[in-house]
Amino acid sequence: MTGHDGFGVEVADAMATVTLDVPEKLNRVSMAARDQLGRVFDELGRDDSARAIVLRGAGDSFTAGGDIAAFLERQPEELSRLAWNVAAPERCPKPVVAELRGYAFGVGLELALACDFRLAADDVQLGFPEVRLGMIPGSGGTQRLARLIGLGRAKDVIMRGRRIGAEEAVALGLVTEVVAAGALEAAVRRLLDELAELPPLALAVAKRVLNTVYDAPLQAGLEIEGFAYGMLRSTDDFREGVEAFGEKRKPKFEGR
């Protein structure tokens, strides 16, 4: 595992694992780690040996949040640009799964919201406690949460600094699936295996289209979807998928 500032990266069996690894501090995400995470997801997006990525925390929690004291050491203009690095999982062309257990607070929840899938243990607690410190979520939290669960519900969570348990998280659509804590790793692995067998180009294009136009006017979204659909028509993967369907065999997608 390659060492970074508070997290590690491992690529094996077509999967990349990014592990927040400061368990004695509930996997606190330092300011340096934010920058490095941005670069790591960019690199993994170009790594052909990784078909899917999981973001997880060491020990019993995903992460309880950021390095609060460090915010007082940074200039306001610098803090205003924090969302770029936290958005790296969203920009990455590979599917990214957040494996959530224990605490997922502050920047931890912001990172999870930037992932494509969120699988959670039944002991998970999600939340944005920033308002209780005289602050707000500042790395995409206000915007992604409101778009995901609606404005009124986002206000209820953010403006009260309220914690959300597993059952409510499913009801709100914040997480994809909840399983027993001991079954979470296996559930994530099943999803990653499923994603790794799907055509990489189609996954990347679907993710890009969904992320780009989900808040655009319908007509603009339909136009972009149409262009993407036409582009995929010329790929080897599409031809392989059609031929495998006709020949009743399992397709072999190569990302071309």
PyMOL commands that set and color helices and strands:
alter all, ss='L'
color gray80, all
select helices_A, chain A and resi 23-25+31-45+68-73+76-79+83-86+88-91+107-113+130-133+141-149+151-158+166-172+181-196+200-213+218-232+236-247
alter helices_A, ss='H'
color red, helices_A
select strands_A, chain A and resi 2-3+7-12+15-20+52-57+96-100+103-105+117-121+125-127+163-165+177-179
alter strands_A, ss='S'
color yellow, strands_A
deselect
rebuild
show_as cartoon
